[in-house]
Amino acid sequence: MIEVQDLSVRFGEAEALRRISLTLTPGERLGLVGESGSGKSMLGLALMGMLPEQAAMSGRLTIDAHDLSGAADREWREMRARKVAMIFQEPMMALNPLRRVGDTVMEPLRLHLGLSKSDARRRALELFEETGIQDPEEKLRQYPHELSGGQRQRVLIALALACDPGILIADEPTTALDAHVALRITDLLTRLARDRGMMLVFISHDLAAVARTAETVAVMYGGEIVEMGPVGQVLSDPKHPYTKGLLHARPTITGGELRKRLPMIPGNVPALADLPPGCRFSGRCAVELPHCAGTRPAIHAVGGSRSCACHRVPEVMDGAME
Ligand SMILES: Nc1ncnc2c1ncn2[C@@H]1O[C@H](COP(=O)(O)OP(=O)(O)OP(=O)(O)O)[C@@H](O)[C@H]1O
């Protein structure tokens, strides 16, 4: 279980994450969405204890009742070895080009689980099979450059699963892949999370991929979660003006060609130093009120399982803004 309470991350004066609170239960699959710079990766890194050195974190972070706020590197290393694993966008960058991929996957099995060489090899083979790597025996002996992008990402997933983590954080795992390969990887992650009862934090700017993979979605803007809830409900009936804008800005396929419809959200995510003290979306919001820029909105409960941080939400709930 992950519990995050009022988690903030600062780089000097700039606040990259502002008062994030969320609870994830075992086996839950969470999607994190938002434009570039909204803080998705930063939140993923905070959950891994891998924030950049200059970052100052405040608030509370608990994993499996283990309080990690202010934890030492050693505690985080143990956590990462056994409980939390992460995969990234570009598998080529994460694999040692000079090592056979089998040796890379066997290393944590030997180091952290204490398996003998032959047991580690057997387990690596099982992991390759579980992650759908074709000809796994042969692949164990190959180097990263000999594999396709999709196969490399599968190797990284196998590596992430080596110590049987309870939590897998996948940061844009399919961005570097062709659409059909990407689809197979998202489906693989969903299946693995389901079969293993593993928590999945799936970071993506692709709403369709999140809808396919996650059960819960958190929409981020300017380092905050502005809306959160069951993925089907949030994407079919968004409450926050930013979520509504994101859904309108989604790329669409027209005449076989991928086209980005004119984004409904004017402007870009401002630099951290230029964010307003109140609602960070003010300045870009079509339904802004005079006090939005200066007053931070409360997080309103929407129905039983959703939340939304917007001064307008009581009106939205009355149907006055629909
Ligand atoms: N080392 C750093 N020092 C200062 N600011 C940083 C640092 N790393 C990231 N940031 C800032 O933190 C904010 C959040 O960045 P983050 O990478 O989490 O966004 P993101 O939503 O994951 O974007 P993307 O989709 O492009 O990966 C950005 O404004 C970014 O400029």
PDBQT file of the ligand as one rigid body, heavy atoms in Angstrom, charges set to zero:
ROOT
HETATM    1  N1  LIG A 401      16.424  18.836 -11.782  1.00  0.00    +0.000 N 
HETATM    2  C1  LIG A 401      15.436  19.745 -11.881  1.00  0.00    +0.000 A 
HETATM    3  N2  LIG A 401      15.598  20.998 -11.394  1.00  0.00    +0.000 NA
HETATM    4  C2  LIG A 401      14.604  21.907 -11.480  1.00  0.00    +0.000 A 
HETATM    5  N3  LIG A 401      13.392  21.666 -12.022  1.00  0.00    +0.000 NA
HETATM    6  C3  LIG A 401      13.180  20.447 -12.523  1.00  0.00    +0.000 A 
HETATM    7  C4  LIG A 401      14.174  19.413 -12.473  1.00  0.00    +0.000 A 
HETATM    8  N4  LIG A 401      13.661  18.303 -13.069  1.00  0.00    +0.000 NA
HETATM    9  C5  LIG A 401      12.406  18.636 -13.455  1.00  0.00    +0.000 A 
HETATM   10  N5  LIG A 401      12.104  19.904 -13.124  1.00  0.00    +0.000 N 
HETATM   11  C6  LIG A 401      10.832  20.597 -13.367  1.00  0.00    +0.000 C 
HETATM   12  O1  LIG A 401       9.792  19.921 -12.686  1.00  0.00    +0.000 OA
HETATM   13  C7  LIG A 401       8.574  20.038 -13.434  1.00  0.00    +0.000 C 
HETATM   14  C8  LIG A 401       7.931  18.691 -13.590  1.00  0.00    +0.000 C 
HETATM   15  O2  LIG A 401       8.698  17.904 -14.505  1.00  0.00    +0.000 OA
HETATM   16  P1  LIG A 401       8.332  16.407 -14.890  1.00  0.00    +0.000 P 
HETATM   17  O3  LIG A 401       9.477  15.857 -15.666  1.00  0.00    +0.000 OA
HETATM   18  O4  LIG A 401       7.885  15.666 -13.702  1.00  0.00    +0.000 OA
HETATM   19  O5  LIG A 401       7.075  16.615 -15.864  1.00  0.00    +0.000 OA
HETATM   20  P2  LIG A 401       6.305  15.503 -16.702  1.00  0.00    +0.000 P 
HETATM   21  O6  LIG A 401       4.848  15.742 -16.471  1.00  0.00    +0.000 OA
HETATM   22  O7  LIG A 401       6.804  14.155 -16.393  1.00  0.00    +0.000 OA
HETATM   23  O8  LIG A 401       6.678  15.909 -18.184  1.00  0.00    +0.000 OA
HETATM   24  P3  LIG A 401       7.057  14.943 -19.445  1.00  0.00    +0.000 P 
HETATM   25  O9  LIG A 401       5.756  14.378 -19.926  1.00  0.00    +0.000 OA
HETATM   26  O10 LIG A 401       7.665  15.902 -20.408  1.00  0.00    +0.000 OA
HETATM   27  O11 LIG A 401       8.019  13.908 -18.950  1.00  0.00    +0.000 OA
HETATM   28  C9  LIG A 401       8.916  20.710 -14.742  1.00  0.00    +0.000 C 
HETATM   29  O12 LIG A 401       8.545  22.079 -14.664  1.00  0.00    +0.000 OA
HETATM   30  C10 LIG A 401      10.421  20.568 -14.830  1.00  0.00    +0.000 C 
HETATM   31  O13 LIG A 401      10.996  21.656 -15.524  1.00  0.00    +0.000 OA
ENDROOT
TORSDOF 0
